[in-house]
């Protein structure tokens, strides 16, 4: 690891005291893939959490990714440590066993999905295609957008769940194009830029008549 990389890694993880409590800030170094500095050094997510717990922290802030939190929630809360996320939206976390030790400040995808679905229908589109990444965030939001649109009188003409690590999304986009949707709901992260480029290339992207 270079000096600059190590400095960046350290900036993603911090530990402080508030009211006599030890607080560990657990942010994703890269959403869904890395978890802060220790993961960047080759440790697994579980090893990272165990290192934080080994510092006798009382509170862990994070992770940003719902999938990461779901995979570590039992480990954190079973040790009597409070876990707070500013970004988790997966509906699975609403009923996940947590002994009252898990909090989040972002609303569930049940709310976001209802809003997105109603917005699409309000704009006059009833034949809708959905493309979503395959993880807890994508699956949860996909399900709730689908529910809102179908219950509102719309139709999901294509529902494509893709691998966010894929190097080529042309086949996924082709499935969307073949369905002839009036609107496309894309649920993704950084790879969305590549998907939108492919949508435009195939003639169904933004600003393409």
SERO-4910 file (N, C-alpha, C, O; in steps of 0.05 Angstrom, whole numbers):
BEGIN
 pado doro    nc1    nc2    nc3   cac1   cac2   cac3    cc1    cc2    cc3    oc1    oc2    oc3
  Unk    A     17    -24      0      0      0      0     18     25      0     36     27     16
  Unk    A     12     43    -18     27     68    -19     20     86      4     -1     82     17
  Unk    A     37    106      9     31    125     31      4    139     26    -11    143     45
  Unk    A     -1    148      1    -26    163     -5    -50    145     -1    -70    154      9
  Unk    A    -47    119     -9    -69    100     -6    -75     96     24    -98     94     32
  Unk    A    -54     93     39    -57     89     68    -70    113     81    -87    110     99
  Unk    A    -62    137     73    -74    161     84   -104    162     77   -121    169     94
  Unk    A   -111    154     52   -139    153     45   -155    133     61   -177    137     69
  Unk    A   -142    109     65   -155     88     80   -160     97    109   -182     93    120
  Unk    A   -140    110    121   -143    120    148   -165    141    150   -179    143    170
  Unk    A   -169    156    129   -189    177    129   -217    165    128   -236    179    135
  Unk    A   -219    140    120   -245    127    118   -253    113    144   -275    104    146
  Unk    A   -235    112    163   -241     99    188   -231    116    211   -209    125    211
  Unk    A   -249    121    230   -240    137    253   -253    127    278   -273    113    277
  Unk    A   -241    133    301   -252    125    327   -250    149    346   -229    161    348
  Unk    A   -271    155    359   -271    178    376   -287    173    401   -298    151    404
  Unk    A   -288    192    420   -303    190    444   -324    211    445   -319    234    438
  Unk    A   -348    203    453   -370    222    456   -385    215    481   -397    193    483
  Unk    A   -385    232    501   -398    226    526   -387    202    540   -401    188    553
  Unk    A   -361    198    536   -348    175    549   -351    149    534   -341    128    543
  Unk    A   -364    150    511   -369    126    495   -349    124    472   -342    145    459
  Unk    A   -340    100    466   -322     96    443   -339     92    418   -357     75    418
  Unk    A   -334    108    398   -350    106    373   -332     99    350   -312    113    345
  Unk    A   -339     78    335   -324     71    311   -340     79    287   -364     72    285
  Unk    A   -328     93    268   -342    101    244   -335     80    222   -312     78    214
  Unk    A   -355     66    213   -351     44    194   -364     52    168   -388     47    164
  Unk    A   -348     63    150   -358     71    124   -349     52    102   -327     40    105
  Unk    A   -364     49     81   -356     32     59   -334     46     43   -338     68     34
  Unk    A   -311     33     40   -290     43     23   -299     42     -6   -291     59    -22
  Unk    A   -315     22    -12   -327     20    -39   -353      5    -35   -353    -18    -26
  Unk    A   -375     18    -42   -401      6    -36   -403    -23    -46   -395    -29    -69
  Unk    A   -413    -41    -29   -418    -69    -33   -393    -85    -35   -394   -110    -33
  Unk    A   -369    -74    -38   -345    -89    -43   -325    -87    -20   -316   -107    -10
  Unk    A   -318    -63    -12   -298    -59      8   -310    -46     33   -330    -32     31
  Unk    A   -298    -51     55   -307    -39     80   -282    -27     93   -267    -40    106
  Unk    A   -280      0     90   -259     16    102   -231      6    101   -224    -10     83
  Unk    A   -214     15    118   -185     12    115   -176    -17    118   -159    -26    102
  Unk    A   -188    -32    137   -178    -59    141   -184    -77    117   -168    -94    110
  Unk    A   -207    -73    105   -214    -88     81   -194    -82     59   -186    -99     43
  Unk    A   -187    -56     57   -167    -48     36   -141    -62     41   -125    -65     22
  Unk    A   -136    -70     65   -111    -84     72   -114   -114     68    -95   -129     74
  Unk    A   -137   -123     59   -140   -152     53   -157   -167     73   -160   -191     71
  Unk    A   -167   -154     94   -184   -167    114   -212   -170    103   -222   -153     88
  Unk    A   -226   -191    112   -254   -194    105   -271   -174    121   -262   -162    140
  Unk    A   -297   -172    114   -315   -155    128   -317   -163    157   -316   -147    175
  Unk    A   -320   -190    162   -322   -200    189   -297   -194    205   -299   -187    228
  Unk    A   -274   -197    193   -249   -191    207   -248   -161    214   -238   -154    235
  Unk    A   -257   -145    195   -258   -116    200   -275   -109    224   -266    -94    242
  Unk    A   -299   -121    225   -317   -116    248   -305   -126    274   -307   -113    294
  Unk    A   -293   -149    272   -280   -160    297   -258   -143    307   -253   -141    331
  Unk    A   -243   -130    289   -222   -111    297   -234    -87    311   -223    -78    331
  Unk    A   -257    -77    301   -270    -55    314   -281    -63    341   -278    -48    360
  Unk    A   -293    -86    343   -303    -96    368   -280   -101    388   -284    -97    412
  Unk    A   -257   -108    378   -234   -112    395   -224    -87    408   -208    -88    427
  Unk    A   -232    -64    397   -224    -39    408   -244    -30    430   -242     -7    440
  Unk    A   -263    -48    436   -283    -42    457   -300    -18    452   -306     -2    470
  Unk    A   -308    -15    427   -325      8    419   -353      2    430   -362    -21    433
  Unk    A   -368     24    435   -396     22    443   -415     25    420   -438     15    421
  Unk    A   -406     39    400   -423     46    377   -407     43    351   -384     51    350
  Unk    A   -419     30    331   -407     29    304   -426     44    285   -450     38    284
  Unk    A   -416     64    271   -432     79    252   -426     68    224   -403     70    214
  Unk    A   -445     57    211   -442     44    185   -454     16    186   -465      9    207
  Unk    A   -453      2    165   -441      9    140   -461     24    122   -484     26    128
  Unk    A   -450     34    100   -468     48     81   -484     28     65   -507     34     57
  Unk    A   -473      5     59   -486    -15     43   -504    -33     60   -496    -43     81
  Unk    A   -529    -36     51   -548    -54     66   -537    -82     67   -540    -96     88
  Unk    A   -526    -91     45   -515   -119     44   -493   -123     65   -493   -144     77
  Unk    A   -476   -104     68   -454   -106     88   -466   -107    116   -458   -123    132
  Unk    A   -486    -89    121   -498    -89    148   -512   -115    153   -510   -125    176
  Unk    A   -527   -126    134   -541   -151    138   -521   -174    145   -528   -192    160
  Unk    A   -497   -172    133   -478   -194    138   -463   -191    164   -449   -209    173
  Unk    A   -465   -167    177   -450   -163    201   -467   -156    225   -457   -154    248
  Unk    A   -493   -153    221   -511   -143    242   -511   -161    267   -509   -152    289
  Unk    A   -513   -188    262   -514   -206    285   -488   -205    301   -488   -206    325
  Unk    A   -465   -204    286   -439   -202    299   -437   -178    317   -427   -179    340
  Unk    A   -446   -155    307   -444   -130    322   -463   -130    346   -454   -125    368
  Unk    A   -489   -135    341   -508   -132    362   -506   -154    383   -513   -150    407
  Unk    A   -497   -178    375   -494   -200    395   -472   -193    415   -470   -205    437
  Unk    A   -455   -174    408   -434   -164    427   -443   -140    443   -427   -128    457
  Unk    A   -469   -134    441   -480   -111    456   -472    -84    446   -473    -64    461
  Unk    A   -463    -83    421   -455    -57    409   -477    -46    392   -490    -60    376
  Unk    A   -481    -20    394   -501     -6    378   -490     -1    350   -468      8    347
  Unk    A   -507     -6    330   -499     -1    302   -518     18    289   -543     14    290
  Unk    A   -508     40    278   -524     61    266   -515     65    237   -491     70    232
  Unk    A   -533     64    218   -526     69    190   -540     94    180   -564     98    185
  Unk    A   -526    111    165   -538    135    154   -549    129    126   -560    147    113
  Unk    A   -546    105    116   -553    100     87   -568     74     82   -577     71     59
  Unk    A   -570     56    100   -583     30     95   -613     34     89   -627     48    103
  Unk    A   -622     22     67   -650     25     59   -665     -2     55   -689     -2     50
  Unk    A   -651    -24     57   -663    -50     52   -686    -56     71   -683    -53     95
  Unk    A   -710    -64     60   -732    -71     77   -726    -95     96   -739    -97    117
  Unk    A   -707   -111     88   -699   -134    105   -690   -126    133   -693   -140    152
  Unk    A   -679   -102    134   -668    -92    160   -690    -83    179   -685    -80    203
  Unk    A   -714    -79    168   -736    -71    185   -743    -92    206   -750    -86    229
  Unk    A   -742   -117    198   -750   -139    215   -726   -157    223   -730   -177    237
  Unk    A   -702   -149    216   -679   -165    223   -675   -165    254   -677   -144    266
  Unk    A   -669   -188    266   -665   -190    295   -641   -173    303   -619   -177    292
  Unk    A   -644   -154    321   -622   -136    328   -621   -129    358   -605   -112    366
  Unk    A   -639   -141    374   -639   -135    403   -642   -106    409   -634    -96    430
  Unk    A   -655    -91    390   -658    -62    394   -633    -46    391   -632    -23    399
  Unk    A   -612    -58    379   -586    -45    377   -579    -36    349   -556    -28    344
  Unk    A   -598    -37    331   -593    -26    304   -612     -3    297   -636     -6    300
  Unk    A   -600     19    289   -615     42    281   -606     51    253   -583     46    245
  Unk    A   -624     64    238   -616     76    213   -631    103    210   -653    106    220
  Unk    A   -618    121    196   -630    148    192   -641    152    164   -652    173    158
  Unk    A   -639    131    147   -650    133    120   -676    116    120   -677     95    133
  Unk    A   -696    124    105   -721    109    104   -718     83     88   -700     81     71
  Unk    A   -735     64     93   -735     39     78   -742     43     49   -755     63     41
  Unk    A   -734     24     32   -741     25      4   -770     21     -1   -780     25    -23
  Unk    A   -785     13     19   -814     12     17   -825     40     10   -843     43     -7
  Unk    A   -814     60     23   -822     88     17   -811     98     -9   -825    110    -25
  Unk    A   -785     93    -14   -772    102    -39   -785     88    -63   -789    101    -83
  Unk    A   -791     62    -61   -803     48    -83   -831     58    -89   -838     61   -113
  Unk    A   -846     65    -68   -873     75    -73   -872    103    -87   -888    109   -104
  Unk    A   -852    119    -79   -849    145    -91   -841    143   -121   -853    156   -138
  Unk    A   -821    126   -126   -811    123   -154   -834    113   -172   -838    123   -193
  Unk    A   -848     92   -162   -869     80   -178   -891    100   -183   -901    102   -206
  Unk    A   -899    115   -163   -921    135   -167   -912    158   -185   -928    168   -201
  Unk    A   -886    165   -184   -876    186   -202   -877    178   -231   -885    194   -248
  Unk    A   -870    153   -236   -871    143   -264   -899    143   -274   -904    152   -297
  Unk    A   -918    135   -258   -946    134   -266   -957    162   -270   -973    167   -288
  Unk    A   -950    180   -252   -959    208   -254   -949    221   -280   -962    239   -291
  Unk    A   -926    212   -289   -915    223   -314   -929    211   -339   -922    219   -361
  Unk    A   -947    193   -334   -963    182   -356   -952    157   -369   -962    148   -390
  Unk    A   -933    144   -356   -921    119   -367   -934     95   -353   -934     93   -329
  Unk    A   -943     76   -369   -956     52   -358   -942     26   -366   -945      6   -352
  Unk    A   -926     27   -387   -910      3   -395   -881      9   -386   -867     24   -399
  Unk    A   -873     -4   -365   -847      3   -352   -829    -21   -350   -837    -44   -345
  Unk    A   -803    -16   -355   -782    -36   -352   -765    -28   -328   -760     -4   -323
  Unk    A   -755    -48   -314   -737    -43   -291   -711    -58   -295   -711    -81   -303
  Unk    A   -689    -44   -291   -663    -56   -290   -652    -51   -262   -650    -28   -253
  Unk    A   -644    -72   -248   -633    -68   -220   -610    -86   -215   -609   -109   -225
  Unk    A   -591    -76   -199   -568    -92   -192   -576   -114   -173   -596   -111   -158
  Unk    A   -561   -136   -174   -568   -159   -157   -554   -157   -130   -532   -166   -126
  Unk    A   -568   -145   -111   -560   -145    -83   -584   -137    -66   -605   -132    -77
  Unk    A   -581   -135    -40   -603   -130    -23   -617   -103    -28   -641   -101    -26
  Unk    A   -600    -83    -35   -611    -57    -42   -628    -58    -68   -651    -50    -69
  Unk    A   -615    -69    -89   -629    -71   -114   -654    -88   -113   -675    -80   -125
  Unk    A   -653   -111   -100   -676   -129    -98   -699   -116    -83   -722   -118    -92
  Unk    A   -693   -102    -61   -713    -90    -45   -727    -67    -59   -752    -65    -59
  Unk    A   -712    -50    -72   -723    -27    -86   -739    -36   -111   -760    -26   -117
  Unk    A   -728    -56   -125   -741    -68   -148   -769    -78   -140   -789    -71   -154
  Unk    A   -771    -93   -119   -796   -104   -110   -817    -83   -103   -840    -86   -109
  Unk    A   -807    -61    -91   -826    -40    -83   -834    -22   -106   -856    -11   -106
  Unk    A   -816    -17   -125   -824     -2   -149   -844    -19   -165   -864     -8   -174
  Unk    A   -839    -45   -167   -857    -62   -182   -885    -62   -169   -905    -60   -183
  Unk    A   -885    -63   -143   -911    -64   -128   -926    -38   -133   -950    -38   -138
  Unk    A   -912    -15   -131   -926     11   -135   -937     14   -163   -959     24   -167
  Unk    A   -922      5   -183   -931      9   -211   -954    -10   -217   -974     -1   -229
  Unk    A   -952    -35   -210   -973    -54   -216   -999    -48   -201  -1020    -50   -212
  Unk    A   -996    -40   -176  -1020    -34   -160  -1032     -7   -169  -1056     -2   -165
  Unk    A  -1016      9   -183  -1026     35   -193  -1038     33   -221  -1046     53   -233
  Unk    A  -1038      8   -232  -1050      4   -259  -1030      2   -281  -1038     -1   -304
  Unk    A  -1004      3   -275   -984      0   -296   -976    -29   -300   -985    -47   -286
  Unk    A   -958    -33   -319   -948    -60   -325   -918    -60   -327   -906    -43   -339
  Unk    A   -906    -80   -314   -877    -84   -316   -872   -102   -340   -877   -126   -339
  Unk    A   -863    -91   -362   -860   -107   -387   -833   -122   -388   -830   -141   -403
  Unk    A   -814   -113   -371   -788   -128   -369   -776   -121   -342   -777    -98   -332
  Unk    A   -765   -141   -329   -752   -137   -303   -725   -152   -304   -724   -176   -301
  Unk    A   -704   -137   -308   -677   -149   -312   -660   -143   -288   -655   -120   -281
  Unk    A   -651   -164   -275   -633   -162   -252   -605   -169   -262   -600   -191   -273
  Unk    A   -586   -150   -259   -560   -154   -271   -538   -156   -250   -541   -148   -227
  Unk    A   -515   -167   -258   -492   -169   -241   -476   -143   -243   -466   -136   -264
  Unk    A   -474   -128   -221   -460   -102   -222   -430   -104   -228   -418    -84   -236
  Unk    A   -419   -128   -226   -391   -132   -232   -386   -139   -262   -363   -142   -270
  Unk    A   -407   -141   -277   -405   -149   -305   -389   -127   -320   -391   -104   -314
  Unk    A   -375   -136   -340   -360   -118   -357   -376   -109   -381   -369    -90   -395
  Unk    A   -398   -122   -387   -414   -117   -411   -444   -120   -404   -452   -141   -395
  Unk    A   -459    -98   -408   -487    -99   -402   -505    -99   -428   -529    -94   -426
  Unk    A   -493   -104   -450   -507   -102   -476   -530   -122   -477   -552   -116   -487
  Unk    A   -526   -147   -467   -547   -167   -468   -571   -159   -450   -594   -164   -456
  Unk    A   -564   -148   -426   -585   -139   -408   -602   -117   -420   -626   -117   -418
  Unk    A   -588    -98   -432   -602    -75   -445   -619    -85   -469   -640    -75   -473
  Unk    A   -609   -105   -483   -624   -116   -506   -651   -127   -497   -671   -125   -511
  Unk    A   -651   -140   -473   -676   -151   -462   -696   -128   -457   -720   -131   -462
  Unk    A   -686   -106   -447   -703    -83   -441   -714    -72   -467   -738    -66   -469
  Unk    A   -697    -69   -487   -705    -58   -513   -727    -75   -526   -746    -65   -537
  Unk    A   -723   -102   -524   -742   -120   -537   -770   -118   -525   -789   -125   -539
  Unk    A   -772   -109   -501   -798   -107   -487   -813    -82   -495   -837    -80   -490
  Unk    A   -800    -63   -508   -813    -38   -517   -826    -22   -495   -849    -15   -497
  Unk    A   -811    -15   -474   -823      0   -452   -826     30   -459   -813     40   -477
  Unk    A   -844     43   -445   -847     72   -447   -828     86   -429   -821    109   -434
  Unk    A   -821     73   -407   -802     84   -387   -785     62   -375   -793     39   -374
  Unk    A   -761     70   -367   -743     51   -355   -735     61   -327   -726     84   -324
  Unk    A   -737     44   -307   -727     50   -281   -701     35   -277   -700     11   -277
  Unk    A   -679     50   -273   -652     38   -269   -644     41   -240   -643     64   -230
  Unk    A   -639     19   -228   -631     19   -199   -602      8   -198   -598    -16   -201
  Unk    A   -583     26   -193   -555     16   -193   -537     36   -178   -546     55   -166
  Unk    A   -511     30   -181   -491     48   -169   -473     59   -191   -483     68   -211
  Unk    A   -447     57   -188   -429     69   -207   -432     57   -235   -428     71   -255
  Unk    A   -439     32   -236   -442     19   -263   -465     30   -279   -467     24   -303
  Unk    A   -482     46   -266   -505     58   -281   -495     75   -305   -509     76   -325
  Unk    A   -472     88   -302   -462    105   -324   -457     87   -349   -463     95   -371
  Unk    A   -446     64   -344   -440     45   -366   -466     35   -379   -468     31   -403
  Unk    A   -486     30   -361   -512     20   -371   -526     41   -387   -537     35   -408
  Unk    A   -526     66   -378   -539     88   -392   -526     92   -420   -539     97   -440
  Unk    A   -499     89   -420   -485     91   -446   -494     70   -465   -498     75   -489
  Unk    A   -499     46   -455   -508     24   -472   -537     28   -480   -545     21   -502
  Unk    A   -553     39   -462   -581     45   -469   -582     65   -493   -598     62   -512
  Unk    A   -565     86   -491   -564    105   -513   -554     92   -539   -565     97   -560
  Unk    A   -534     75   -536   -523     61   -559   -544     45   -574   -544     43   -598
  Unk    A   -562     32   -558   -582     15   -570   -608     30   -577   -627     18   -585
  Unk    A   -607     57   -573   -629     73   -582   -652     76   -563   -674     85   -571
  Unk    A   -648     70   -537   -670     72   -518   -662     88   -493   -675     87   -472
  Unk    A   -640    102   -495   -630    118   -472   -642    145   -471   -659    153   -487
  Unk    A   -634    161   -451   -644    189   -448   -639    205   -473   -618    203   -486
  Unk    A   -658    222   -480   -656    241   -503   -653    227   -530   -642    238   -549
  Unk    A   -663    202   -530   -663    187   -556   -691    184   -565   -708    172   -551
  Unk    A   -697    195   -588   -725    194   -598   -730    169   -613   -752    164   -623
***
